[in-house]
């Protein structure tokens, strides 16, 4: 009953300049990510209240040739029914679905996906989260099936689909020798229900008053 997140937050989406302009002019033209290694499952991703990390990510993509010009677009977001992995309740829920999925894979004699490192990550942060993504998507699918089954049999369901997913991540190596804080620590948001996005905006630079 405490998983509803009704307050508005600010999110920043690192992207190519072309995508930034498209979302400003056509805010319903949202392209969700559906890569098999998405950290929080499929959806559109934002860095929670973290413009600098969004820009850093976009610049890294530009340097590797994946986008032409690094840009950032801001969004006003309501998380609504949120699968929040900073909350013990939802971590425990995901474990239940992992065990369920693992049992099904064993029955089919299939190998579970694995989280993997990428060569360029010297910190070995398992940046390709194929296992995590598969478990999260498995959970969403099973919940959807439960909802549809309930509606077909009794006309309503006590289950609700999740509108968003939220996670706290540590990565990038220690901020200074011996630190527990890492350079790329962040909170990431994945929006599954596009109605959670109330609008996009072009981030502005802060004016410093003397």
N, C-alpha and C positions, 0 to 999 in steps of 0.2 A: 504493500500500500504506500510505501515511501519512495517508489521508483519514479514517480512523476516529477519531471524537472520543468516547471512552468515559467521560470524566470528567463529573460532574454540574455544571451551571451554574444560576444563578438568572436568570430572566427576568421582566419585568413587562409586563403587557398593559393598556394604557389602554382604558377602555370606559365604558359607562353603568352606573350602580349596579345596574340590573336584571340585566345580563349578569354582573356580579361575583357577585351572590347566586346566580344560576343555576349558575354554574360551581363555586361552593363546595358547593352542595347536590346538584348533578347533574354531577359532573366528566366524564362521558362525553358531555355535551350540548355538544359543541364545534362552533362554526360557523366554517368556514374562509372566508377572503376569496377571492373569485374575480373581483375587479375587473380590467379590462383594463390598468390602469396600476399594478398592484402592483409595488413596486420589486424584489422578489425572487421574483416568480411567485406562484402561488396557495398558500394555506395559512393557518395562524394565526400572527399576528405578535407578537413580544416585543421589548422593548428589553433588551439584555443588561446585567444588573446595574445598571440605570439607572431607579430608581423615579421620580426627579424629572422625567426626560424623558417617561416614560409619563404622569405626571399632567399635565404641561404640554400634551401632545398632547390628552389628554381634555378639559382645560379649553378649549382652542381649539375643539374640536368642540362643546362646550356653548355657547360664545359665538356660534357660527355657527348654532345651533339644530339640529344634527345628532343630539345626544343630550340627555337631560333633566338628568342629574346626573353630573358627572365623577367617575370612580372608577378604581381600579387593583387588579388582582389579580396575585398573584405565582405563579410556577410553578417547580417543580424539573424540570430538563430534561436529557436526554442527547441530544447532537446525532447520535450514531452515524455513519452514512455521510453525511458532510456535504459539500455543495457550497460550499466556503468561498472567497469572493472576496477574502479577505486572503491567499490562497495563489496564487502565480503559476501553479501547475499548472492550477488550475480557471479562472483568467482566460483562459489559452491555450486550454483546452478549449471555453469559451464562444465564443471567436473562431472556432474551427473550425465550430461549429454555426451561428454567424451567417453565415459564408460559404456554408454549405450552404443555409440558408434563403434568403439573398439570391439565390442561383442559381435556386432554385425559383420565387421571386417574379418574377424576370426572365423565366423561361420561360413563366409564366402572364400576363405583362404586367401584374402587380399592383404597386401602390405599397407600399413598406415603411412600417410605422407609424413615427411620430416621437415622441420625447420632447418634452413641451410645458410651457410655463410656465403658471402660473395668475395671474390679474390681481392678487390680493392679495399675491403674493410679490414684494416690491420687490427682492429679491436675484437674481431670475431663475435659480432653482435647478433648473429643469426638473422640477418636482414630479410631473408626470404622466408616468410612465415607461412609456409604451405600447410603445416599441421594446424596451426591456430586458425587460419582462414577456413579450412575444411570443417573443423569442429564447429565454429561459429555458424557457418552456412548450414551445416547439418541441423543444428539447433533451431535456426529460423524455419527451416523446411518442416521439421517435426511439429513445431508450434502451429504453423500454418495448416498442416494436415489435421491437427487436433481441432482447430477452430472450424474448419470446413466440415469435419465429421460431426461436431456438436450441432452446427447449424442445420445440417441435413437430417439429424436424428431428433433434435428437440427444439430447433428454431432459434437458438441463441448459444452463446459460448461465454464461459467465465474467463477464457484465455484472451490475451491481447497480443497482437504483433508488436514488436519493438519498432519505434520510430527512428531511433538513433543508437549508436554505440560509442562509448567513451573509455579511453584508457590512458594510464600514466606510463611513460616509457623513459628508461635511462639508456643513454648510448653516447658514443663519441669519445670515450676515454676520459680519465680523471681531469678535472678542471685545473688542478695543481697537484704536485707530488703528495701522495697519501690521502687525497681528497675522496670522500664518498660521493661528492657531487660530480656529475659528468657534464661534459661540454654541450651535449645536445639533448639534455633532459627536456621533456615537453609533455603536454597533454594533447592527445589527438582525438578528434571527433570524426565519426563516420555517420553521415546522414543517409538513412534508407528511405524515409518518407520526405519527399521534396517539399511538402507543405510546411515542414519545420523551418525552411529558409524563408524568412519574411522579406528579404530584399538584399540586393548587392550594392556595394558602394566602392568608390575609388578612394583608397587610403590617402590621407593628406599628411604632410609633414607638420610636426608640432612647431608652433610659433613660440619662441622663448622671449618672454617679456623681462625687461630689466627692472 
